[in-house]
Amino acid sequence: MTDLKPGDEVRVFDRSRYHPSPEGGYAGTVRKVGRKYATAAYEVTDTDWNGKPRTSTRTVEFDMSDGTERNGRSRWHLQVRTPAQAEQDKRREIALAVLKDQGIEFRTGRERRLTLEQIEALAEVARTFTDTSQEG
């Protein structure tokens, strides 16, 4: 993500449980790029006190090395990803769900040591599992 330039598209993910981002995140545009941090603007639609929809533009300053919000409330509150990174994150999420459906779960955080390709390969193997308790 260090090769970002103004005008590039990014996806902004709000990971709070009170204001979750839509599927695929909010579409954003890089406005400013520095040596370590960049700023992106994105639009959020919510409702006002009358229940009417309103759209507002928000900005987020983020670390280009990992996409985390600079000086955010928590390290993973807002996450900025390129469209390619967002697609890879979705693929990882799907593969991990396949593994979980087959009863295979990693200890907390251990799956981060595996590449996307390794997790997808494990998920392919897990898809071939059958319930052996019903055989024979």
C-alpha positions as CSV (number, residue, x, y, z in Angstrom):
1,M,0.0,0.0,0.0
2,T,3.0,2.2,0.1
3,D,2.7,3.1,-3.6
4,L,-0.6,5.0,-3.1
5,K,-1.1,8.4,-4.8
6,P,-3.8,11.0,-4.7
7,G,-6.9,9.9,-6.6
8,D,-6.4,6.1,-5.9
9,E,-9.4,4.1,-4.8
10,V,-9.4,2.6,-1.3
11,R,-12.0,0.8,0.8
12,V,-12.6,1.9,4.4
13,F,-13.9,-0.6,6.9
14,D,-15.4,0.5,10.2
15,R,-15.0,-2.4,12.6
16,S,-17.1,-1.0,15.4
17,R,-20.2,-3.0,16.3
18,Y,-22.3,0.2,16.4
19,H,-21.4,1.5,13.0
20,P,-20.4,-1.4,10.9
21,S,-19.3,-0.7,7.3
22,P,-21.4,-2.0,4.4
23,E,-20.3,-5.2,2.6
24,G,-17.0,-4.4,0.9
25,G,-16.4,-1.3,3.0
26,Y,-17.0,2.4,2.1
27,A,-15.6,3.5,-1.2
28,G,-12.9,6.1,-0.6
29,T,-10.4,8.2,-2.5
30,V,-6.9,9.0,-1.4
31,R,-6.6,12.8,-1.0
32,K,-3.0,13.2,0.4
33,V,0.1,11.0,0.7
34,G,3.0,11.6,2.9
35,R,6.1,9.4,3.7
36,K,4.3,7.2,6.3
37,Y,0.6,8.4,6.4
38,A,-2.0,9.1,3.8
39,T,-5.5,10.7,4.0
40,A,-8.6,9.3,2.3
41,A,-12.1,10.7,2.1
42,Y,-15.2,8.6,2.0
43,E,-19.0,9.1,2.2
44,V,-21.2,7.7,4.9
45,T,-25.0,7.6,4.7
46,D,-26.9,7.4,7.9
47,T,-30.2,8.8,9.3
48,D,-30.8,12.1,11.1
49,W,-33.0,12.5,14.2
50,N,-36.1,12.6,12.0
51,G,-35.2,9.3,10.4
52,K,-34.3,10.9,7.0
53,P,-31.2,9.7,5.3
54,R,-28.2,12.0,5.2
55,T,-24.8,11.7,3.6
56,S,-21.6,13.1,5.0
57,T,-18.1,13.1,3.9
58,R,-15.5,11.8,6.4
59,T,-11.8,11.6,6.2
60,V,-9.4,9.2,7.8
61,E,-5.6,9.5,8.1
62,F,-4.0,6.1,8.1
63,D,-0.7,4.3,8.3
64,M,0.3,3.1,4.8
65,S,2.2,0.1,6.1
66,D,-0.8,-1.6,7.6
67,G,-3.9,0.5,6.8
68,T,-4.7,1.3,10.5
69,E,-6.2,4.7,11.5
70,R,-3.6,7.1,12.8
71,N,-4.4,8.0,16.5
72,G,-7.6,5.9,16.3
73,R,-9.6,4.8,19.3
74,S,-8.2,1.3,18.9
75,R,-5.7,-0.1,16.5
76,W,-8.3,-1.9,14.4
77,H,-11.3,0.6,14.6
78,L,-11.0,1.9,11.1
79,Q,-9.0,-0.1,8.5
80,V,-8.1,1.2,5.0
81,R,-7.4,-1.4,2.3
82,T,-6.8,-1.2,-1.4
83,P,-9.5,-3.0,-3.5
84,A,-7.1,-5.8,-4.2
85,Q,-6.4,-6.2,-0.4
86,A,-10.1,-6.1,0.4
87,E,-10.7,-8.9,-2.2
88,Q,-7.9,-11.0,-0.6
89,D,-9.4,-10.4,2.9
90,K,-12.7,-11.6,1.6
91,R,-11.2,-14.8,0.2
92,R,-9.4,-15.4,3.5
93,E,-12.6,-15.0,5.4
94,I,-14.5,-17.4,3.1
95,A,-11.7,-20.1,3.4
96,L,-11.6,-19.8,7.2
97,A,-15.4,-20.2,7.3
98,V,-15.1,-23.4,5.2
99,L,-12.5,-24.7,7.7
100,K,-14.7,-23.7,10.7
101,D,-17.7,-25.5,9.1
102,Q,-15.6,-28.7,9.1
103,G,-14.7,-28.2,12.7
104,I,-11.2,-26.9,12.1
105,E,-10.3,-23.8,14.0
106,F,-7.0,-22.1,14.8
107,R,-6.0,-20.9,18.2
108,T,-6.5,-17.1,18.5
109,G,-4.4,-15.4,15.8
110,R,-2.5,-18.5,14.6
111,E,-4.1,-18.3,11.1
112,R,-2.3,-15.0,10.6
113,R,0.9,-17.0,10.2
114,L,-0.5,-18.7,7.1
115,T,-0.6,-17.2,3.7
116,L,-3.9,-16.8,1.8
117,E,-2.8,-19.6,-0.6
118,Q,-2.1,-22.0,2.3
119,I,-5.5,-21.3,4.0
120,E,-7.3,-21.7,0.6
121,A,-5.5,-25.0,0.1
122,L,-6.5,-26.2,3.5
123,A,-10.1,-25.2,2.8
124,E,-10.0,-27.2,-0.5
125,V,-8.9,-30.3,1.4
126,A,-11.6,-29.7,4.1
127,R,-14.3,-29.5,1.3
128,T,-13.5,-33.1,0.5
129,F,-14.2,-34.3,4.0
130,T,-17.2,-36.6,4.5
131,D,-19.0,-37.6,7.6
132,T,-17.3,-41.0,8.3
133,S,-19.6,-41.7,11.2
134,Q,-22.4,-42.6,8.7
135,E,-20.3,-45.0,6.7
136,G,-20.2,-48.7,7.1
